[in-house]
């Protein structure tokens, strides 16, 4: 008799990347091997309501999952001896034992350490990075500071806080002179290029900061690197593995939210046309950053290569997209790991963390 593993897939969330999470979760649900797992799904609405979902996967992708009569109020027990999802059925609480959790949550409240803290309290193994590494990787200012400490090459950058900006406590001219125009302005804590702008003038920098501060109280300003956008997927715990390197030719001026998830005219080159030395350097740096930030399970590490062939670290994503056009699964597919097998390996790493 085969005993199936109960896996809980969590999707949605109070995040600007809510819609991306729905598409990623639908892909994971559709590709997980049902002869090994009992799949339970828990959705978090945009306003933060937790709902156990029993409907079809396509309603998740269409964002019709919470309105179709297939949900029940639910919460995850933080009693470490319980290991259960608690579902309200009328006035009765039904407990479902959960063996492992796959949080397919992007952005704030998903990959910033908050949900990971709750999962730690639950005592249930979960896919992906822990609390500290999730929080550090989510915050671009923290990530950049740590990468500077090990001398990973990256763009020149500065941190600006919303309070200082609003109270004229920054010398914007000095920052622009130090970084040079054009430059990129990014919310420190946001993913999928949400709130990111390329600024060519001082006025555009001010407007870009205003936009960034709609998403976070800190913003990172970075010198623009003219060149190629390259990405490497990493998975594993103590001995992580790097995929081949992929290249993105964005349909827009840079790889913004629309280019990633809406406009399918962005071109992906897998593997990227690189020399073996260039590819090895990127993969080596990806693993170096991954280990330095104490990542476990999975992450995608992004780089630039300028016109002189110099490689710059850009950012790291601890819950990268798993949509049909996402680079993370595509890179491992090219490296010989099909989507269902990739999910299986990530779950194995979750149990290995214990």
One Martini backbone bead per residue (centre of mass of N, CA, C, O) as a GRO file, in nm:
protein
  354
    1UNK     BB    1   0.094   0.038   0.025
    2UNK     BB    2   0.050   0.370  -0.062
    3UNK     BB    3   0.169   0.662   0.095
    4UNK     BB    4   0.065   0.974   0.094
    5UNK     BB    5   0.151   1.307   0.067
    6UNK     BB    6   0.073   1.597   0.241
    7UNK     BB    7   0.013   1.891   0.053
    8UNK     BB    8   0.052   2.248   0.086
    9UNK     BB    9  -0.074   2.507  -0.117
   10UNK     BB   10   0.022   2.847  -0.127
   11UNK     BB   11  -0.169   3.141  -0.229
   12UNK     BB   12  -0.132   3.476  -0.309
   13UNK     BB   13  -0.183   3.763  -0.127
   14UNK     BB   14  -0.052   4.068   0.017
   15UNK     BB   15   0.029   4.164  -0.304
   16UNK     BB   16   0.150   4.287  -0.609
   17UNK     BB   17   0.188   3.952  -0.684
   18UNK     BB   18  -0.079   3.791  -0.687
   19UNK     BB   19  -0.122   3.703  -0.987
   20UNK     BB   20   0.141   3.545  -1.013
   21UNK     BB   21   0.077   3.334  -0.796
   22UNK     BB   22  -0.160   3.202  -0.940
   23UNK     BB   23   0.003   3.097  -1.185
   24UNK     BB   24   0.215   2.940  -1.034
   25UNK     BB   25   0.029   2.752  -0.872
   26UNK     BB   26  -0.112   2.620  -1.112
   27UNK     BB   27   0.145   2.486  -1.221
   28UNK     BB   28   0.211   2.315  -0.975
   29UNK     BB   29  -0.058   2.161  -0.952
   30UNK     BB   30  -0.045   2.042  -1.256
   31UNK     BB   31   0.265   1.896  -1.195
   32UNK     BB   32   0.204   1.723  -0.971
   33UNK     BB   33   0.230   1.407  -0.832
   34UNK     BB   34  -0.056   1.212  -0.757
   35UNK     BB   35   0.097   0.933  -0.671
   36UNK     BB   36   0.236   1.104  -0.404
   37UNK     BB   37   0.002   1.333  -0.365
   38UNK     BB   38  -0.190   1.525  -0.149
   39UNK     BB   39  -0.372   1.806  -0.252
   40UNK     BB   40  -0.368   2.121  -0.094
   41UNK     BB   41  -0.549   2.441  -0.083
   42UNK     BB   42  -0.436   2.784   0.001
   43UNK     BB   43  -0.587   3.097   0.009
   44UNK     BB   44  -0.497   3.448  -0.031
   45UNK     BB   45  -0.623   3.734  -0.021
   46UNK     BB   46  -0.578   4.071  -0.070
   47UNK     BB   47  -0.700   4.109   0.244
   48UNK     BB   48  -0.600   3.831   0.410
   49UNK     BB   49  -0.774   3.582   0.354
   50UNK     BB   50  -0.819   3.250   0.463
   51UNK     BB   51  -0.865   2.975   0.215
   52UNK     BB   52  -1.005   2.687   0.150
   53UNK     BB   53  -0.957   2.499  -0.159
   54UNK     BB   54  -1.180   2.282  -0.400
   55UNK     BB   55  -1.133   2.360  -0.684
   56UNK     BB   56  -1.033   2.449  -0.977
   57UNK     BB   57  -0.742   2.560  -1.120
   58UNK     BB   58  -0.853   2.770  -1.332
   59UNK     BB   59  -0.971   2.965  -1.109
   60UNK     BB   60  -0.704   3.064  -1.010
   61UNK     BB   61  -0.590   3.187  -1.273
   62UNK     BB   62  -0.864   3.379  -1.297
   63UNK     BB   63  -0.954   3.485  -1.014
   64UNK     BB   64  -1.226   3.276  -0.911
   65UNK     BB   65  -1.187   3.110  -0.638
   66UNK     BB   66  -1.339   3.301  -0.403
   67UNK     BB   67  -1.648   3.307  -0.571
   68UNK     BB   68  -1.751   2.975  -0.614
   69UNK     BB   69  -1.805   2.793  -0.343
   70UNK     BB   70  -1.492   2.650  -0.263
   71UNK     BB   71  -1.482   2.771   0.036
   72UNK     BB   72  -1.301   2.793   0.356
   73UNK     BB   73  -1.223   2.864   0.646
   74UNK     BB   74  -0.872   2.903   0.752
   75UNK     BB   75  -0.588   2.756   0.941
   76UNK     BB   76  -0.270   2.745   1.075
   77UNK     BB   77  -0.111   2.568   1.293
   78UNK     BB   78   0.122   2.659   1.575
   79UNK     BB   79   0.125   2.371   1.672
   80UNK     BB   80   0.394   2.159   1.651
   81UNK     BB   81   0.211   1.889   1.730
   82UNK     BB   82  -0.008   1.910   1.490
   83UNK     BB   83   0.018   1.953   1.176
   84UNK     BB   84  -0.229   2.160   1.073
   85UNK     BB   85  -0.525   2.211   0.901
   86UNK     BB   86  -0.790   2.442   0.968
   87UNK     BB   87  -1.137   2.375   0.904
   88UNK     BB   88  -1.440   2.531   0.846
   89UNK     BB   89  -1.745   2.343   0.925
   90UNK     BB   90  -1.929   2.546   1.019
   91UNK     BB   91  -1.891   2.470   1.369
   92UNK     BB   92  -1.652   2.294   1.263
   93UNK     BB   93  -1.325   2.158   1.306
   94UNK     BB   94  -1.108   2.051   1.058
   95UNK     BB   95  -0.838   1.824   1.054
   96UNK     BB   96  -0.536   1.840   0.852
   97UNK     BB   97  -0.272   1.670   0.775
   98UNK     BB   98   0.065   1.802   0.729
   99UNK     BB   99   0.384   1.741   0.579
  100UNK     BB  100   0.394   1.980   0.353
  101UNK     BB  101   0.501   2.306   0.224
  102UNK     BB  102   0.406   2.527  -0.061
  103UNK     BB  103   0.503   2.851  -0.109
  104UNK     BB  104   0.333   3.047  -0.368
  105UNK     BB  105   0.482   3.342  -0.287
  106UNK     BB  106   0.501   3.679  -0.379
  107UNK     BB  107   0.662   3.896  -0.209
  108UNK     BB  108   0.497   4.029   0.015
  109UNK     BB  109   0.424   3.789   0.258
  110UNK     BB  110   0.612   3.549   0.100
  111UNK     BB  111   0.954   3.635   0.066
  112UNK     BB  112   1.023   3.803   0.366
  113UNK     BB  113   0.969   3.591   0.633
  114UNK     BB  114   0.677   3.584   0.744
  115UNK     BB  115   0.566   3.304   0.655
  116UNK     BB  116   0.815   3.150   0.761
  117UNK     BB  117   0.760   3.199   1.061
  118UNK     BB  118   0.493   3.045   1.069
  119UNK     BB  119   0.607   2.773   0.967
  120UNK     BB  120   0.798   2.732   1.202
  121UNK     BB  121   0.574   2.719   1.420
  122UNK     BB  122   0.426   2.466   1.293
  123UNK     BB  123   0.656   2.236   1.212
  124UNK     BB  124   0.646   2.239   0.901
  125UNK     BB  125   0.767   2.160   0.626
  126UNK     BB  126   0.932   2.373   0.371
  127UNK     BB  127   0.965   2.544   0.089
  128UNK     BB  128   1.260   2.701   0.110
  129UNK     BB  129   1.351   2.961   0.268
  130UNK     BB  130   1.411   3.119   0.542
  131UNK     BB  131   1.380   3.391   0.730
  132UNK     BB  132   1.650   3.542   0.692
  133UNK     BB  133   1.699   3.497   0.385
  134UNK     BB  134   1.434   3.613   0.287
  135UNK     BB  135   1.471   3.899   0.403
  136UNK     BB  136   1.749   3.966   0.275
  137UNK     BB  137   1.664   3.917  -0.030
  138UNK     BB  138   1.425   4.123  -0.040
  139UNK     BB  139   1.637   4.334   0.053
  140UNK     BB  140   1.836   4.520  -0.145
  141UNK     BB  141   2.014   4.663   0.064
  142UNK     BB  142   2.109   4.411   0.212
  143UNK     BB  143   2.215   4.250  -0.024
  144UNK     BB  144   2.423   4.461  -0.122
  145UNK     BB  145   2.587   4.475   0.139
  146UNK     BB  146   2.671   4.174   0.146
  147UNK     BB  147   2.804   4.170  -0.137
  148UNK     BB  148   3.018   4.382  -0.073
  149UNK     BB  149   3.162   4.209   0.155
  150UNK     BB  150   3.249   3.990  -0.099
  151UNK     BB  151   3.303   4.137  -0.374
  152UNK     BB  152   3.061   4.162  -0.554
  153UNK     BB  153   2.978   4.262  -0.850
  154UNK     BB  154   2.811   4.584  -0.875
  155UNK     BB  155   2.628   4.836  -0.879
  156UNK     BB  156   2.608   5.138  -0.803
  157UNK     BB  157   2.476   5.256  -0.479
  158UNK     BB  158   2.175   5.378  -0.303
  159UNK     BB  159   2.008   5.486  -0.010
  160UNK     BB  160   1.654   5.576   0.035
  161UNK     BB  161   1.438   5.736   0.250
  162UNK     BB  162   1.126   5.853   0.281
  163UNK     BB  163   1.165   6.058   0.508
  164UNK     BB  164   1.410   6.204   0.384
  165UNK     BB  165   1.269   6.285   0.122
  166UNK     BB  166   1.020   6.444   0.249
  167UNK     BB  167   1.254   6.625   0.433
  168UNK     BB  168   1.511   6.707   0.274
  169UNK     BB  169   1.768   6.481   0.369
  170UNK     BB  170   1.888   6.484   0.075
  171UNK     BB  171   2.150   6.462  -0.180
  172UNK     BB  172   2.066   6.431  -0.499
  173UNK     BB  173   2.306   6.543  -0.654
  174UNK     BB  174   2.521   6.355  -0.530
  175UNK     BB  175   2.393   6.090  -0.622
  176UNK     BB  176   2.393   6.146  -0.927
  177UNK     BB  177   2.699   6.195  -0.952
  178UNK     BB  178   2.783   5.907  -0.845
  179UNK     BB  179   2.595   5.735  -1.059
  180UNK     BB  180   2.466   5.850  -1.289
  181UNK     BB  181   2.322   5.902  -1.590
  182UNK     BB  182   2.137   5.668  -1.588
  183UNK     BB  183   1.892   5.530  -1.350
  184UNK     BB  184   1.777   5.318  -1.093
  185UNK     BB  185   1.454   5.275  -0.928
  186UNK     BB  186   1.390   5.093  -0.616
  187UNK     BB  187   1.232   4.907  -0.423
  188UNK     BB  188   1.357   4.727  -0.165
  189UNK     BB  189   1.051   4.578  -0.127
  190UNK     BB  190   1.026   4.410  -0.426
  191UNK     BB  191   0.892   4.239  -0.704
  192UNK     BB  192   0.877   4.199  -1.043
  193UNK     BB  193   0.944   4.514  -1.098
  194UNK     BB  194   0.793   4.670  -0.894
  195UNK     BB  195   0.839   5.020  -0.904
  196UNK     BB  196   1.032   5.045  -1.146
  197UNK     BB  197   1.278   5.287  -1.272
  198UNK     BB  198   1.396   5.488  -1.538
  199UNK     BB  199   1.633   5.758  -1.511
  200UNK     BB  200   1.742   6.069  -1.698
  201UNK     BB  201   1.654   6.272  -1.472
  202UNK     BB  202   1.591   6.443  -1.194
  203UNK     BB  203   1.285   6.442  -1.223
  204UNK     BB  204   1.267   6.133  -1.269
  205UNK     BB  205   1.381   6.057  -0.995
  206UNK     BB  206   1.158   6.181  -0.826
  207UNK     BB  207   0.926   6.016  -0.954
  208UNK     BB  208   1.049   5.737  -0.889
  209UNK     BB  209   1.049   5.770  -0.582
  210UNK     BB  210   0.747   5.808  -0.551
  211UNK     BB  211   0.678   5.529  -0.659
  212UNK     BB  212   0.849   5.351  -0.469
  213UNK     BB  213   0.699   5.468  -0.200
  214UNK     BB  214   0.432   5.300  -0.264
  215UNK     BB  215   0.595   5.010  -0.177
  216UNK     BB  216   0.813   5.161   0.014
  217UNK     BB  217   1.044   5.310   0.260
  218UNK     BB  218   1.259   5.210   0.048
  219UNK     BB  219   1.534   5.300  -0.176
  220UNK     BB  220   1.712   5.204  -0.474
  221UNK     BB  221   2.001   5.331  -0.633
  222UNK     BB  222   2.124   5.265  -0.973
  223UNK     BB  223   2.337   5.207  -1.194
  224UNK     BB  224   2.348   5.171  -1.525
  225UNK     BB  225   2.364   4.869  -1.712
  226UNK     BB  226   2.501   4.808  -2.017
  227UNK     BB  227   2.337   4.512  -2.146
  228UNK     BB  228   2.294   4.194  -2.032
  229UNK     BB  229   2.040   3.957  -1.931
  230UNK     BB  230   2.100   3.723  -1.661
  231UNK     BB  231   2.020   3.376  -1.557
  232UNK     BB  232   2.010   3.165  -1.249
  233UNK     BB  233   1.942   2.857  -1.123
  234UNK     BB  234   1.881   2.738  -0.783
  235UNK     BB  235   1.941   2.430  -0.589
  236UNK     BB  236   1.935   2.357  -0.247
  237UNK     BB  237   2.151   2.341   0.025
  238UNK     BB  238   2.466   2.266   0.098
  239UNK     BB  239   2.470   2.157  -0.229
  240UNK     BB  240   2.426   2.343  -0.471
  241UNK     BB  241   2.259   2.391  -0.789
  242UNK     BB  242   2.322   2.490  -1.121
  243UNK     BB  243   2.215   2.606  -1.394
  244UNK     BB  244   2.186   2.726  -1.663
  245UNK     BB  245   2.208   3.004  -1.870
  246UNK     BB  246   2.006   3.287  -1.922
  247UNK     BB  247   1.840   3.508  -2.160
  248UNK     BB  248   1.713   3.849  -2.188
  249UNK     BB  249   1.487   4.013  -2.428
  250UNK     BB  250   1.323   4.276  -2.378
  251UNK     BB  251   1.040   4.452  -2.491
  252UNK     BB  252   1.143   4.657  -2.309
  253UNK     BB  253   1.377   4.855  -2.170
  254UNK     BB  254   1.303   4.659  -1.939
  255UNK     BB  255   1.237   4.397  -1.701
  256UNK     BB  256   0.933   4.426  -1.639
  257UNK     BB  257   0.626   4.326  -1.556
  258UNK     BB  258   0.514   4.307  -1.845
  259UNK     BB  259   0.753   4.146  -1.967
  260UNK     BB  260   0.714   3.895  -1.776
  261UNK     BB  261   0.362   3.854  -1.773
  262UNK     BB  262   0.222   3.984  -2.045
  263UNK     BB  263   0.439   4.028  -2.259
  264UNK     BB  264   0.547   3.777  -2.506
  265UNK     BB  265   0.799   3.939  -2.661
  266UNK     BB  266   0.992   3.832  -2.494
  267UNK     BB  267   1.319   3.693  -2.502
  268UNK     BB  268   1.450   3.361  -2.471
  269UNK     BB  269   1.782   3.224  -2.392
  270UNK     BB  270   1.819   2.859  -2.398
  271UNK     BB  271   2.095   2.901  -2.375
  272UNK     BB  272   2.320   3.128  -2.346
  273UNK     BB  273   2.541   3.312  -2.550
  274UNK     BB  274   2.832   3.177  -2.420
  275UNK     BB  275   3.101   3.122  -2.273
  276UNK     BB  276   3.228   2.901  -2.058
  277UNK     BB  277   3.352   3.112  -1.869
  278UNK     BB  278   3.102   3.290  -1.830
  279UNK     BB  279   2.911   3.072  -1.727
  280UNK     BB  280   3.084   2.983  -1.482
  281UNK     BB  281   3.086   3.256  -1.337
  282UNK     BB  282   2.782   3.278  -1.292
  283UNK     BB  283   2.740   3.010  -1.139
  284UNK     BB  284   2.943   3.069  -0.914
  285UNK     BB  285   2.807   3.333  -0.814
  286UNK     BB  286   2.531   3.216  -0.751
  287UNK     BB  287   2.629   3.023  -0.528
  288UNK     BB  288   2.771   3.231  -0.352
  289UNK     BB  289   2.520   3.401  -0.286
  290UNK     BB  290   2.338   3.175  -0.183
  291UNK     BB  291   2.527   3.094   0.059
  292UNK     BB  292   2.571   3.372   0.193
  293UNK     BB  293   2.237   3.397   0.231
  294UNK     BB  294   2.128   3.112   0.328
  295UNK     BB  295   2.009   2.937   0.120
  296UNK     BB  296   1.714   2.729   0.048
  297UNK     BB  297   1.610   2.517  -0.217
  298UNK     BB  298   1.560   2.824  -0.370
  299UNK     BB  299   1.675   3.030  -0.657
  300UNK     BB  300   1.719   3.336  -0.840
  301UNK     BB  301   1.998   3.465  -1.029
  302UNK     BB  302   2.093   3.793  -1.130
  303UNK     BB  303   2.244   3.947  -1.426
  304UNK     BB  304   2.505   4.137  -1.578
  305UNK     BB  305   2.648   4.229  -1.907
  306UNK     BB  306   2.869   4.412  -2.040
  307UNK     BB  307   3.045   4.528  -2.321
  308UNK     BB  308   3.321   4.405  -2.168
  309UNK     BB  309   3.223   4.133  -1.996
  310UNK     BB  310   3.117   4.222  -1.732
  311UNK     BB  311   2.995   4.096  -1.422
  312UNK     BB  312   2.675   4.157  -1.257
  313UNK     BB  313   2.501   4.177  -0.988
  314UNK     BB  314   2.151   4.215  -0.915
  315UNK     BB  315   1.955   3.962  -0.806
  316UNK     BB  316   1.736   3.784  -0.570
  317UNK     BB  317   1.499   3.498  -0.579
  318UNK     BB  318   1.322   3.281  -0.354
  319UNK     BB  319   1.033   3.304  -0.531
  320UNK     BB  320   1.010   3.226  -0.823
  321UNK     BB  321   0.867   3.192  -1.103
  322UNK     BB  322   0.605   2.929  -1.225
  323UNK     BB  323   0.534   2.987  -1.497
  324UNK     BB  324   0.520   2.921  -1.837
  325UNK     BB  325   0.750   3.181  -1.866
  326UNK     BB  326   0.955   3.095  -1.663
  327UNK     BB  327   1.291   3.061  -1.590
  328UNK     BB  328   1.340   2.855  -1.373
  329UNK     BB  329   1.219   2.592  -1.509
  330UNK     BB  330   1.357   2.629  -1.787
  331UNK     BB  331   1.654   2.595  -1.695
  332UNK     BB  332   1.615   2.304  -1.576
  333UNK     BB  333   1.512   2.172  -1.828
  334UNK     BB  334   1.776   2.221  -1.990
  335UNK     BB  335   1.934   2.060  -1.742
  336UNK     BB  336   1.732   1.787  -1.700
  337UNK     BB  337   1.466   1.911  -1.532
  338UNK     BB  338   1.164   1.851  -1.500
  339UNK     BB  339   0.901   1.986  -1.352
  340UNK     BB  340   0.810   1.747  -1.164
  341UNK     BB  341   1.103   1.693  -1.062
  342UNK     BB  342   1.149   1.970  -0.939
  343UNK     BB  343   0.931   1.956  -0.725
  344UNK     BB  344   1.040   1.702  -0.588
  345UNK     BB  345   1.314   1.823  -0.502
  346UNK     BB  346   1.205   2.057  -0.327
  347UNK     BB  347   1.066   1.870  -0.125
  348UNK     BB  348   1.316   1.718  -0.035
  349UNK     BB  349   1.460   1.973   0.080
  350UNK     BB  350   1.252   2.026   0.301
  351UNK     BB  351   1.312   1.762   0.462
  352UNK     BB  352   1.629   1.811   0.485
  353UNK     BB  353   1.617   2.057   0.689
  354UNK     BB  354   1.540   1.883   0.955
   0.00000   0.00000   0.00000
